[in-house]
Each structure stands twice: as C-alpha cells, then as structure tokens.
Amino acid sequence: MVRSNPNVIKFKGCNFMRQRLVLSVLTGKCISISEIRSTDTEPGLREYEVNLLRLIDKMTNGTLIEVNETGTSFAFTPGSLLGDTVEHECCKLRAIGYYLEVIIALAPFCKKPLSIILRGVTNNQIDPSVDAFKNGCLNVLKQFIVIDPGIEFQIKKRGVEPEGGGEIYFHCPKVKLKAAQLKNVGKVKRIRGTAFSLRVSPAMAVRFIESSKGELLKFLPDVFISTDALKGQAAGKSPGFGGSLVAETTTGCKFTADKVSLPSTTMQVPEDLGKEAAWLLFEEISRGGFVDSAFQSLACLFMAFTTKDVSQCVMGPLSPYTIEFMRHLKTFVGLTFKLEPYVEDSADMEDVPLKLGTNKVLITGVGIGYHKFT
C-alpha cells in the first residue's frame, strides 16, 4: 500500500476491493488500485468486479471510474451517495450476497430512501446466502438504528448456479445511526430455518430437513425448519437444493449457516448437506460473539460511522477479512479500535460452568460523528 499523493489513496492487488470502494464512497476520498492479477494468465478485473462498479455508479451521482486498457488498474473518484430506486442484474459468477454487502453498508448513509431490486444467483458455495443477510445482517444493522422505520427484505425468486434467475427486493428508508453496546450474547433458545428445492423433487428439501434436525435436536428441542418448494419462474433457471439455518439467542443475537448443492454436474445427497449445514451452525455458535462471523466487518463499519460516542461489541475470533477492514478504517479515517479479551461477568455465571466456546474479543471504538452529504 503506497500513499505518495495525499489526495489519492493507492492500493495494489484485487483483494478487499469491496471494502476499499465502500470506504471511498463514504469518506469521499479518491482511490487507485493497480496490479490487479497482473501475473495471471487472464489479467485484470473480473466480470463480477466490473458489475459491482456499475452498481455503485447507479447508487451515486458524479462517480468517475477510469480503467486502463488491460483492466489491471483503475482510478475511482466517488460521487455523492443518492440511493433512490435501483434495478440491477448481478453477474452470475458471484451470488447476490457479494453485492448485498456493499449495498447494506451504504444504505444507511444514502441521501434518499434506497429501494433496490437485484437479480442473479441467490445461493452459491462462496458468498453468504440471501437468507443469511435477511436474518443475520439486518439484525446487526438494526442494533445501530435509533428507531427501525421499516426496513424490508423480500426474497421473490430463488436461483442457483450456473444460470441464476433469483430476485430480491431491499428497501431501506432514511435512518439515523446510534452508538451501541452489544455485550450480552445470551443463550441459544431456538433454531429456525428454510430448506428449498428448485426444479428438483420437493422430497430433496424434506430429506435435508430430516438430516439437519437429526443433528440439531441433540442439543435443543425448539427446532423448526420450513420448506420452500418453488415452482415456475420463482424457482430460477437451474436445478438445485439447499437450506439456511438461524440460531437465535435470548438477547436477540442471531447466528446463521447455509449450504447449497453443487451445480447439476455433480450428484449430492441431501442428507449430507443437511448434516453439514447443522455442523456449520454449531461452529458459528461455538465462535460466538454478538455478530455472525460473516458480518463482523459491517458491525465495525457502523461502530466507526456513528455519532461521537463509545460503541462496544463482543465478537468471536476475528476473521482475516475483518482484520483487514480495521486496517482500511485506519487508512481512510484514522480510526483504531481497542481490542481486549472478553471475560464473562462472574455475577452472571451460574454454579454449573457453562461451555462458552472459543475465546471472545471485546471491541471498543469511538464513532467519527459522520454526517451524510446533503
């Protein structure tokens, strides 16, 4: 990372591009990224990255993007964040979750209420599913909002790789952020979920539910997983099946896990998928913290761009993505967090020692007092 020109922040490589673009838009600072896969056999920006730049251009006014001929470097000059109504066709190489991370990070800071329709792949092997965003990510956002004005998230169609065909609707009115104290995680009280089957037998979803419940009921009696056997256009363009699980604690904290079948070239058994989804949820609960590991960086963003007040959040082991996001926050706004091991208050402990999973981190930070461009 080089900062030769004080007006332009320079980066190298394609990693963490979404983080850099989000912080560039919010702070109004220009960035340039070079050496994007310059040594690969296919150098330059990928189709889904160009698609993301187009989406940010739709959400803003006055954004200037200059890409060189080979696509191995580009300069990004952010415009003002407007919001309003947007429709976007996402690249099928990545799921809608790849784009939703950027949208939900920018939505609270838009000048106008944001209403967006995204079309593409709703579930894949790489990105968090749209169900995870609906249950886990929006829960994080609502913790930092003074009054929830009615944030909407609707999954209208589902679509899996390779052809996609899914569609979601997200609406975020104008909101005001506040500092939050997210320390009391509580105990897991119930598990909910959804199993879907697209252009395959509905029995696939039922078998997924039976195997996942077989694992979950060993630990908790309150488990309910619904089926979502879609037909026609709502089932997308490719066959597949899978599911999403959500564990909710007594204090409103949510952990998510999801699993989806591979593209139709490979045969997979729904029983195996159901067990793997349950195991992933157990791992997420073991990691603990108030925030799902997939959305730790968004919690850090809202802690940083809130009022000039102290926010605290307990998280499980920090992911490499979150650690890099903290470094980017220091680069863009000069903000550092205080990290310390979190120990449960002995007054809240019972006589029987609890199995609390992995070690937790208490993150403390002061917001920068961010004001929207008006």
C-alpha positions in Angstrom: 0.0 0.0 0.0 1.5 3.3 -1.1 0.4 6.9 -0.3 2.6 9.1 -2.5 -0.2 11.6 -3.5 -2.1 12.8 -0.4 -5.3 13.3 -2.4 -5.3 9.7 -3.8 -5.0 6.6 -1.7 -3.2 3.9 -3.7 -3.6 0.2 -3.3 -2.1 -2.9 -5.0 -4.0 -6.1 -5.9 -7.6 -7.1 -6.2 -8.1 -8.3 -2.6 -10.7 -6.5 -0.4 -11.9 -4.3 -3.3 -15.4 -4.0 -1.8 -14.0 -2.6 1.5 -12.0 0.0 -0.4 -14.9 1.1 -2.6 -17.3 1.4 0.4 -14.9 3.5 2.4 -14.0 5.6 -0.6 -17.7 6.4 -1.2 -18.4 7.2 2.5 -15.3 9.4 3.0 -15.3 11.0 -0.5 -11.6 10.1 -0.9 -10.3 9.0 -4.3 -8.5 5.7 -4.6 -6.5 3.9 -7.3 -5.9 0.2 -7.4 -3.1 -1.2 -9.6 -1.5 -4.6 -10.3 -4.9 -6.4 -10.4 -4.0 -10.0 -11.3 -1.1 -8.7 -13.4 0.7 -12.0 -13.3 -2.3 -14.2 -14.1 -2.9 -15.9 -17.4 -6.2 -13.8 -17.5 -5.1 -10.4 -16.0 -7.3 -7.6 -15.0 -10.7 -7.1 -13.4 -13.2 -9.9 -13.5 -16.7 -9.6 -14.8 -18.3 -9.5 -11.4 -16.0 -6.7 -10.2 -16.9 -4.6 -13.2 -20.5 -5.4 -12.5 -20.0 -4.1 -8.9 -18.5 -0.8 -10.2 -21.6 -0.4 -12.4 -23.9 -0.9 -9.3 -22.0 1.7 -7.3 -22.3 4.1 -10.2 -26.1 3.6 -10.2 -26.3 4.3 -6.5 -24.2 7.5 -6.7 -24.2 10.7 -8.7 -20.9 12.0 -10.2 -18.8 8.9 -9.7 -15.9 8.7 -12.1 -14.2 5.4 -12.9 -11.2 5.2 -15.2 -9.9 1.7 -16.1 -6.8 1.1 -18.2 -6.8 -0.9 -21.4 -5.8 -4.2 -19.8 -8.0 -3.8 -16.8 -5.1 -4.3 -14.4 -5.6 -0.9 -12.7 -8.3 1.7 -12.2 -8.9 5.0 -10.6 -12.1 5.6 -8.6 -13.4 9.1 -7.8 -16.6 8.8 -5.7 -19.7 10.9 -6.2 -22.4 11.8 -3.7 -24.4 8.8 -2.4 -28.0 9.2 -3.5 -29.9 5.9 -3.2 -33.4 6.2 -4.7 -34.8 3.3 -6.8 -32.3 1.0 -8.5 -32.6 -2.2 -10.5 -29.5 -4.3 -11.2 -28.7 -7.6 -13.0 -25.9 -9.2 -11.0 -23.1 -11.3 -12.5 -23.8 -15.0 -12.2 -20.2 -15.8 -11.3 -20.9 -14.5 -7.7 -24.1 -14.6 -5.6 -26.3 -11.6 -4.8 -24.7 -11.7 -1.3 -21.4 -10.4 -2.9 -23.3 -7.2 -3.9 -25.6 -7.0 -0.8 -22.6 -6.5 1.5 -21.8 -3.2 -0.3 -25.5 -2.2 -0.5 -26.3 -2.7 3.2 -23.0 -0.9 4.1 -24.0 2.1 2.1 -27.8 2.1 2.5 -28.0 3.9 5.9 -25.9 6.8 4.5 -28.0 7.5 1.4 -29.5 10.9 0.8 -32.8 9.4 -0.3 -34.6 6.1 0.8 -33.0 3.2 -1.1 -35.2 0.7 -2.9 -33.3 -1.9 -4.9 -34.1 -5.0 -6.9 -31.2 -7.4 -7.5 -31.4 -10.3 -10.0 -29.0 -13.2 -10.2 -27.8 -16.2 -8.1 -29.3 -16.2 -4.6 -27.3 -19.2 -3.2 -23.8 -20.4 -4.1 -20.7 -22.0 -2.4 -18.7 -18.8 -1.9 -20.9 -16.0 -0.7 -23.4 -15.7 2.2 -26.9 -16.5 1.0 -29.7 -14.0 0.8 -31.3 -15.8 3.8 -28.2 -15.1 5.9 -28.4 -11.4 5.0 -32.1 -11.3 5.8 -31.7 -12.9 9.2 -28.2 -12.1 10.4 -27.0 -9.0 8.6 -30.2 -6.9 9.0 -30.2 -7.9 12.7 -26.7 -6.2 13.1 -27.9 -3.1 11.2 -31.0 -2.7 13.5 -28.8 -2.7 16.6 -27.3 0.6 15.4 -30.5 2.3 14.4 -32.3 4.7 16.7 -35.8 3.7 15.5 -36.4 1.0 12.9 -38.5 2.8 10.3 -39.4 -0.4 8.4 -36.5 -2.0 6.6 -37.8 -4.5 4.1 -36.1 -7.6 2.6 -38.1 -9.9 0.3 -36.8 -13.0 -1.5 -39.1 -13.0 -4.5 -37.4 -15.7 -6.5 -34.5 -18.1 -5.8 -31.8 -19.1 -8.3 -28.7 -21.3 -8.0 -25.6 -21.6 -10.2 -25.0 -21.6 -13.1 -28.0 -19.8 -14.6 -29.3 -18.0 -11.6 -32.8 -16.5 -12.1 -33.3 -15.3 -8.4 -34.6 -11.9 -7.4 -34.6 -10.0 -4.1 -36.1 -6.6 -3.0 -34.4 -4.5 -0.4 -35.8 -1.2 1.0 -34.0 1.0 3.5 -35.7 4.3 4.5 -33.7 7.2 5.8 -32.2 6.1 9.2 -30.2 7.6 12.0 -27.4 5.6 13.5 -26.5 5.5 17.2 -23.7 4.0 19.3 -24.5 0.5 20.6 -23.3 -1.7 23.5 -23.5 -5.2 22.2 -22.1 -7.3 25.0 -24.7 -9.6 26.4 -24.9 -12.5 23.9 -27.3 -14.7 25.9 -28.0 -18.4 25.4 -29.4 -20.0 22.2 -33.1 -20.5 22.7 -34.4 -21.7 19.3 -33.3 -22.6 15.8 -35.3 -21.8 12.7 -34.5 -22.4 9.1 -35.7 -22.8 5.5 -35.0 -25.6 3.1 -35.6 -25.0 -0.6 -35.8 -27.2 -3.7 -35.6 -25.7 -7.2 -36.5 -27.6 -10.3 -35.9 -30.9 -8.4 -38.2 -33.2 -6.4 -39.7 -31.5 -3.2 -38.6 -34.6 -1.3 -35.0 -33.2 -1.5 -35.9 -30.4 0.9 -37.7 -32.8 3.2 -34.7 -35.1 3.4 -32.4 -32.0 4.0 -34.7 -31.1 7.0 -34.7 -34.6 8.5 -31.0 -34.9 8.5 -30.3 -31.4 9.8 -32.9 -31.8 12.6 -31.4 -35.1 13.5 -28.2 -33.2 14.4 -29.8 -30.1 15.9 -32.3 -32.0 18.2 -29.4 -33.5 20.1 -28.8 -30.0 21.6 -32.1 -28.1 21.5 -35.7 -29.1 21.4 -37.1 -25.9 19.8 -36.2 -26.5 16.1 -38.4 -25.7 13.2 -37.4 -25.7 9.6 -39.9 -24.8 6.8 -39.9 -26.0 3.2 -39.8 -23.6 0.3 -40.6 -25.8 -2.8 -40.8 -23.1 -5.5 -42.2 -23.7 -9.0 -42.1 -22.0 -12.4 -40.2 -18.7 -12.7 -39.9 -18.4 -8.9 -37.6 -21.5 -9.0 -35.0 -19.8 -11.1 -33.3 -21.3 -14.2 -31.1 -24.1 -12.7 -31.9 -27.2 -10.6 -30.6 -27.3 -7.1 -31.5 -27.6 -3.4 -30.2 -26.5 0.0 -31.1 -24.6 3.1 -30.4 -21.9 5.6 -30.4 -22.2 9.4 -30.7 -19.4 12.0 -30.0 -19.8 15.8 -31.5 -17.0 17.9 -30.4 -16.3 21.5 -32.3 -14.9 24.5 -31.0 -11.4 23.8 -31.8 -11.3 20.1 -28.4 -12.2 18.7 -28.5 -14.4 15.6 -26.1 -16.9 14.1 -26.5 -18.2 10.5 -25.3 -21.1 8.4 -26.3 -22.2 4.9 -25.5 -25.0 2.5 -26.4 -25.4 -1.2 -25.9 -28.2 -3.7 -23.2 -28.0 -6.3 -24.1 -27.3 -9.9 -26.0 -30.1 -11.6 -22.9 -31.8 -13.0 -22.2 -33.3 -9.5 -24.6 -35.5 -7.7 -25.1 -34.8 -4.0 -27.1 -36.4 -1.3 -29.4 -34.0 0.7 -28.8 -35.9 3.9 -25.1 -35.0 3.7 -25.9 -31.3 3.0 -28.3 -31.2 6.0 -25.7 -32.5 8.4 -23.1 -30.1 7.0 -25.4 -27.2 7.5 -26.1 -28.2 11.1 -22.3 -28.6 11.8 -21.6 -25.1 10.3 -24.2 -23.7 12.6 -22.6 -25.4 15.6 -19.3 -23.9 14.6 -20.8 -20.5 14.3 -22.4 -20.8 17.8 -19.0 -22.0 19.2 -17.3 -18.9 17.7 -19.9 -16.9 19.5 -20.0 -13.1 19.9 -22.9 -10.8 19.2 -22.2 -10.8 15.5 -22.1 -13.6 13.0 -18.5 -14.1 11.7 -19.6 -13.2 8.1 -20.8 -9.7 9.2 -18.1 -8.7 11.6 -16.8 -6.1 9.2 -20.2 -4.4 8.8 -20.5 -4.1 12.6 -17.1 -2.4 12.7 -18.3 0.0 9.9 -21.4 1.0 11.8 -19.4 1.4 15.0 -17.0 3.7 13.2 -19.5 5.8 11.2 -21.9 6.6 14.1 -22.1 9.6 16.4 -19.1 10.6 18.5 -19.9 8.2 21.2 -18.4 4.9 22.5 -19.6 1.7 21.0 -18.7 -1.8 22.3 -19.3 -5.2 20.6 -18.3 -8.7 21.7 -17.1 -10.8 18.8 -15.8 -14.3 18.3 -12.3 -14.8 16.8 -11.9 -12.1 14.2 -11.8 -13.2 10.6 -8.9 -12.1 8.3 -11.4 -10.1 6.3 -12.4 -8.1 9.5 -8.8 -7.6 10.5 -8.0 -6.1 7.0 -11.2 -3.9 7.3 -9.9 -2.4 10.5 -6.6 -1.6 8.8 -8.5 0.1 6.0 -10.5 2.1 8.5 -7.2 3.4 9.9 -6.1 4.3 6.4 -9.3 6.2 5.4 -10.5 7.9 8.7 -7.6 7.3 11.1 -9.8 5.3 13.5 -8.4 2.5 15.6 -10.3 0.1 17.9 -9.3 -1.1 21.3 -9.2 -4.9 21.3 -9.1 -6.9 24.6 -10.0 -10.4 25.6 -13.6 -10.6 26.9 -14.4 -12.4 30.1 -18.0 -13.1 31.2 -19.1 -11.3 34.3 -18.8 -13.7 37.2 -22.0 -12.3 38.7 -23.9 -13.7 35.6 -22.3 -17.1 35.8 -24.2 -20.0 37.3 -22.9 -22.7 39.7 -22.5 -25.1 36.7 -19.7 -23.9 34.5 -21.0 -23.0 31.0 -19.5 -24.2 27.8 -18.8 -20.8 26.2 -17.0 -21.9 23.0 -13.9 -20.1 21.8 -12.4 -17.0 23.4 -14.2 -13.8 22.7 -12.9 -10.3 21.8 -14.3 -7.1 23.2 -14.0 -4.3 20.6 -14.3 -0.7 21.8 -14.3 2.3 19.5 -15.5 5.9 19.3 -17.6 7.0 16.2 -16.2 9.7 13.9 -19.5 11.7 14.0 -20.2 11.0 10.4 -22.7 13.3 8.6 -24.3 12.5 5.2 -23.6 14.7 2.2 -26.7 16.8 1.7 
